[in-house]
Amino acid sequence: MASSSSNVPATVTGRSQLRKPKSKQENRDDSELLTVPDGWKEPAFSKEDNPRGLLEESSFATLFPKYREAYLKECWPLVQKSLNEHHVNATLDLIEGSMTVCTTKKTFDPYIIIRARDLIKLLARSVSFEQAVRILQDDVACDIIKIGSLVRNKERFVKRRQRLIGPKGSTLKALELLTNCYIMVQGNTVSAIGPFSGLKEVRKVVLDTMKNIHPIYNIKTLMIKRELAKDSELRSQSWERFLPQFKHKNVNKRKEPKKKTVKKEYTPFPPPQPESQIDKELASGEYFLKASQKKRQKMEAIKAKQAEALSKRQEERNKAFIPPKEKTVVKPKEASIETKIDVAAIKEKVKKAKNKKLGAFTAEELKLKMEANEKKKKTKK
């Protein structure tokens, strides 16, 4: 009995010791648990981790377009070779137009079939084999973003997709450098291969571009974030004060009516009753005229209008016969005394210039010089 009673407190104390670290873990901040330390690398999954292999065989299949048939036929041996290293079988059906991957009895990595599925999906979306094979690495992931249903208008969709690529692919290249991802825009999808953090940024930029937000704004923020990440002090701080705040400048392009109706001031009294045709005739005195007199008045009014129109037409015709105003002829100004040229002074200057020995010798001077040189040579001899 004594032995049993002594064992009870020992077990109780043991349980309390086990519970203590649990309470410490609960008190930890969520940010501490979520943050990945610098330089952390997940250890590779080897056969020793799963020596018995998989219980069930799993497979995935995907269709590919007709234009990819020739390329897939060419690179399929390389696909099979790379998947056989991980003990995964791959089959290409050209009649059906599909690719299938399935596990074998030797397969030990349970997640490799998901990576193989992503590989055939990327190959179907026009990604080259050299880039698609990178998905089999542990630290590389992929994301296929569907953009076809984001914009209804076909022309608008093509413009926005081209905006994502940029002139000569410059925007796409800048995005690749900032996110460390390979990006492929093909048809109604955008395929991206790279680290998880980069894929998150790529998805955001692509979706924003389809929502009519220019990719250059997101590229600017990514550049600033890249510089801020280098500073160890700023890593734990909020970056909102450094990031640019872009305002939307979408002006409402609603068509305004040509005739704008101005609202009148509200009055409780009703508007005055408009005059009838009989009232107007009574006021002017036409009501008491005979039918023949009314007819004569109408004819006079018509003739007056016709005469006015005729006079206007005659004026327009006469405009052609009115001579245009001629410009006044400007007489040339007489040369002032100061600007008059002194011919005698110029002649004297020319004579003086001829007397001076300038430039090359004349034919007579050359002869004289040659004779003088010959005489000197003879005297020396």
Disulfide bonds with the S-S distance in Angstrom:
none
